[in-house]
Every structure is written in C-alpha cells, then in structure tokens.
Amino acid sequence: MHKGVDSKIIALLEENAALTNWEIGEKLKLPTTTVHNRIKKLEERGIIKKYKAVLDKSKMGKPITAVVHVNLDFSGYSGKDKMSQEDVCKKIKKVAGIEGVMIITGDYDIIAKASVGTKEELSGLVSEIRSMDGVTKTVTSLVLQEFD
C-alpha cells in the first residue's frame, strides 16, 4: 500500500464522498483506474466501511442537536435479566431522533447524539432514555455550534 496516495484519496473522500474516481484522479494526477483499484482495496480491507451523506438538519426541520450523557447501574440485575452497556446502546439507538450512540470512559457510561425539531421532542427523547432498565442518570447538553 502506498500510504501517501491512499491517505490523500481518503482525505478527499472524507471531504466529499460524492467525488468520482475521475475527479479524484484529476486532483491527485493519477489514472482513474488506479484510483478505482486503490478505493476497492481500501474497501476490501475495511478501511473504508461506508459512504455517508452529511445532512443539514435545520432544513430537515430538526434544528436542535443535543448530546445525552447516560449513567448506568446494573447491580439490581442478575441471571437472565442481566443487561450490558451494549444492550442499552441498542435500545437507545432505536429512539426516534437518535443519530449515534457510543460507549465511553470517564464520568458517564454512554453518550448519544440526537437531532430533533422541538424542545418537547427532546424532552420526550430524554424521558424515553431515562425510563430504560439500568439507566440511573442523564445529563443533556445542547449543541451550540457544530463543525464538519
């Protein structure tokens, strides 16, 4: 693998995943077939997992973005009722408005990113998370500005 060239291809795709192989080739002064083959290898090796559109949430009627920090306690659960962080993450991911869920280290166990249309929707989303088994506390932070 030519790390320098692959890194440049990856950087261009991170900036704009809609670029064609031809456009990438033009920018890097490489033949289109070389770009195509390198991207295919990056995909096969799992370095490129998927391509994703970056959406303007405000234009979609979801101008409020928040991060929900979640604390867990499973001490009251045992046997077949035993839960895990992964179980709670999967449940949170299904809540309407949730964009992403991560297990983290530090003062909280999980963080979830949400985009909603109103503060009432956010309140309902947080209430739904708080009602889940094992969830003991949530702290919600509104996102004031995001940088892509």
Residue pairs with C-beta under 8 A, 6 or more apart in sequence:
1 41
2 38
5 28
5 30
5 38
6 38
6 42
6 47
8 28
9 24
9 28
9 35
9 38
9 39
9 42
10 42
10 47
10 48
12 19
12 24
12 27
12 28
13 19
13 24
13 39
13 48
13 51
17 51
17 52
17 53
19 27
21 32
21 35
21 36
21 39
22 32
22 35
24 30
24 35
25 31
25 32
25 34
25 35
28 35
39 48
42 48
54 148
57 63
57 65
57 115
61 117
62 97
62 115
62 116
62 117
63 117
64 115
64 116
64 117
64 118
64 119
64 121
64 122
64 142
65 113
65 114
65 115
65 142
65 143
65 146
66 113
66 114
66 116
66 122
66 140
66 141
66 142
66 143
67 111
67 112
67 113
67 114
67 140
67 141
67 143
68 111
68 112
68 113
68 114
68 125
68 126
68 129
68 138
68 139
68 140
69 107
69 108
69 110
69 111
69 138
69 139
69 140
69 141
70 88
70 92
70 108
70 109
70 110
70 111
70 112
70 129
70 135
70 137
70 138
71 107
71 108
71 109
71 135
71 136
71 137
71 138
72 85
72 88
72 109
72 110
72 134
72 135
72 136
73 134
73 136
74 82
74 83
74 84
74 134
77 83
77 133
77 134
83 133
83 134
85 103
85 109
85 110
86 103
87 134
88 110
88 132
88 133
88 134
88 135
89 101
89 102
89 103
89 110
91 132
92 98
92 101
92 110
92 112
92 129
92 132
93 100
93 101
93 112
95 112
95 114
95 125
95 128
95 129
96 125
97 114
97 115
97 116
97 121
97 122
97 125
98 112
98 113
98 114
98 125
99 113
99 114
99 115
100 112
100 113
101 110
101 111
101 112
101 113
102 110
102 111
102 112
103 109
103 110
104 110
104 111
108 139
112 129
114 122
114 125
116 122
116 125
122 140
126 138
126 140
129 135
129 138
130 138
